[in-house]
Every structure is written in structure tokens, then in C-alpha cells.
Amino acid sequence: MDLGLAAFAEDVLASAEQSPAQHHRYLMERLEAVGTGEMDRLMVLMPPGSAKSTYVSILFPAWYLARHPRAALMTCCHTDSLASHFGRRTRALVQEQTEILGYGIAGDERAAHRWRTSRGGEYFATGLRGPIAGRRADLVIIDDPVKSWAEADSPLAREHAWNWYRSDLLPRLKPRGRIILVMTRWHQDDLGGRIQEMEAGWTVVKLPALAVPPDPLGREPGAALWPDWEDAAALLRKKTAMGERAFAALFQQDPRPPAGGLFLTERVGLTDIGQFQSLAAVRAWDLAAAVPAPGRDPDWTIGLRLERDQQDGFIVQDIRRLRGTPGEVEAAILSAAQQDGAAVLIALPQDPGQAGLAQIAYLTSKLAGYIVKSSPETGSKLTRASPVAAQVEAGNVRLIQAPWNRPFLEELRDFPHGAKDDQVDALSRAFMTLVAPAKPARRLQVSLLAR
């Protein structure tokens, strides 16, 4: 095939009435350098929605296998399903563009994650935990090695990704083999950050959503990366909703540690009943069944009522806080339910094992006539608190003025290093209950080169 990558991409995209943007052309110049062997380590750091995977993990592999007919190419992602998704789309592209590429799919190859070309090339896709022993690669593409905030914040998960890269992947690379890492940054110590710290010889393409000088594309400060897709005003609205830390990592490729604590309590506002219209409300409980005794400082039982208003803000309307016997805790739950009314959902934590199931069954029977939702705690406390902390940072959380404000804000300010975190746990449960979808969203079929 005589076409360069940019010309090939333009031909393919033209059928979908699309064309490469400025940042796509900049990226393709670096990808071509990998294809020709001018560089062997390329790191692509771009925000979500920038179409980086379309160019790196779909268009480029098809073009690369035309230029290197007998090459073995491996794509690795955070899960097998995402890797197979890229394999399926690349195979479909090869089948559609066989005449231009000069090769097709061999014989009866049907698997999305493993196929051969008619000219002897090989394609294999797998997750970070998938088996790659016994395989060799001329080119490895690592696309989206981080699955979520929970994974990014986990030292164990970050160490696993590094060990996989160093001990599993690198030995599979053939002499003079090439690696492309394409990702959105999540954490200072994610795979992209660790590689930049530990290895030399990488070319890094870092394109933030909003330009920061010096900008590789020559944009003015604050200019959007892809204004035809998402302009600067839309990105700034997103920044307000997400909070500074999350936006800096995911959209600016500049992950930062929390400043002081997780919750920026100075951004929590105060309000009064009657100053907002509630769209939904939940009373979430964090349960403890111990009473104070000499030499003991037991946890508190917390019942926190959180409401969502018409502007998608969140208001902590009331907090019940007590240390009592199991009977006193039960009485507090029933009393709060009667005061709140049947329209306020009740969210209860479920302890593991049969004892936890029995407790939930008992409390649910006592709360007949109310909507009760129970679920086990999953993930670390820090991970569970991070989504609502982002809302606090964005200024989207207010409190009804009440005597419980001070101890609540102090606990948020000190988290995760404070002596107690019961109110934080209740707030996290309340928030996740309010924002949880009513039912699983249907997955939409996306066209091959959809943005």
C-alpha cells in the first residue's frame, strides 16, 4: 500500500462524512514514525472523547499490517472485553478496506481477539490479566490500562499494572519491537506516570483538553482541543461539575494529589429549608451497635438525609447521630422513617454473611410501607467517598443550617486521617444511592468510526 496513514484515514473517514482534526493529524505524524521505525516508544496522553483510540487502536493497526505484512501485533487493554472490542473493529475495517490495504482476513478467522491476515500477519488482543505467555509481538499497543478511579487509587492495582508491563509484556516483545501506550491520565503513579519516571527513550504526545502554554498545536491558552466536538465553554462547565482534581487528571493529563484532605470543606455552602425544591431524597445509615465504656471510643450510628434539587445540587438536610444498643439503633431508624415519610428512600449497609442478611431482613420487615434499599460495602472508604468529594469540590453540596454542621464538616475535613469516618460513610452511601440509575442503561451499537 502506497498511502500514508493520514491519507488512509481520510479515505476511510470520508465514507462516514468525517475528517481528521488538527490533533489527529499531529498524532498520525507520530504514529507514522512508529510505523517506519523512526521511534519505538510512543506515549499518547489525551482526554476522553478525543478519538485517540480510533486512530491508535483501529486505523493504525490496519495500516501497520499493510506496511509490515508478516508482523505480529498485540493490543492490550484493562479488560478482555475492551481488547476484543478493538480487535473486532480493526478486523471489520480490514474486511471493508481489503482492496486499499492489499490484504484481507485469512480463511475462516472469526474470533475478535485473535486473527491472521492473508499475508501472514497476526493480531492478538487481551486484557492486562489475560494470558500472553508463548506469544511474541513486533508491535504492542496498550490502550486504556486503567479501568476506573477505584483502580487508579489502589496501590495494589497500580503495582499489578507495573509488574504486568515489566515482567509479562516486555519479555514478549521481539528485538527492535515497538510499543505505543495510549491512555487518559488518572493518577501520578499510573502506568504512564511510572514509565515516564523509570524509563528513557519515550516520545510523549500530551494534548490537554484546554490548551496550556507551550502548546504543541500552537493553540491559544484555554483553547479547546477539538472545538467542533466540544468547545471551551462546554469543557469549563464539565470542569465545574467534576471538580478541579478530576478534571486536571482526566482532561488536562495533569494528575495531582489531593490538597490536604479529600473534602474541600470551604466549598460547602449553607442553606435553609424552603430555599430549594427537592427532586429526590434518601436517608442513608451507617450502623454501629456499641455503647461507650471506659477506655472505649466506639463508632457512631449515623442516619444522613441527602436531597437532590432541580439544579443537580445536593443538600444534606439532616443527620441523626447516636451511640446506642441495637434496640436503640432500631428505634432511631424507625423514628427517622416516620418523620421523613414514605417518599424518602432508606439505604442500609449489609454486613457480609448470613448475619448481615438476617439483620437486613429484620429491619426491612420493621420498615414495611417504606422503600428500603440495602447493599454491601465495596471498595475502600476513600474510593467510595471520592465521587461525592468531587461534588463538594465543585461547590455542588450544601447543608441545612443546624447544630450538627460543625462536627460533620470537621469529620469531612479530617478524612481519611481523622479518628472517625461514620458520617463520611453515610454521605457516600446516600450520594451513590441518589445518583444510581433506576435500571441498567442499554448499550448502544456504535458505528466503526463514531466519535
Disulfide bonds with the S-S distance in Angstrom:
none
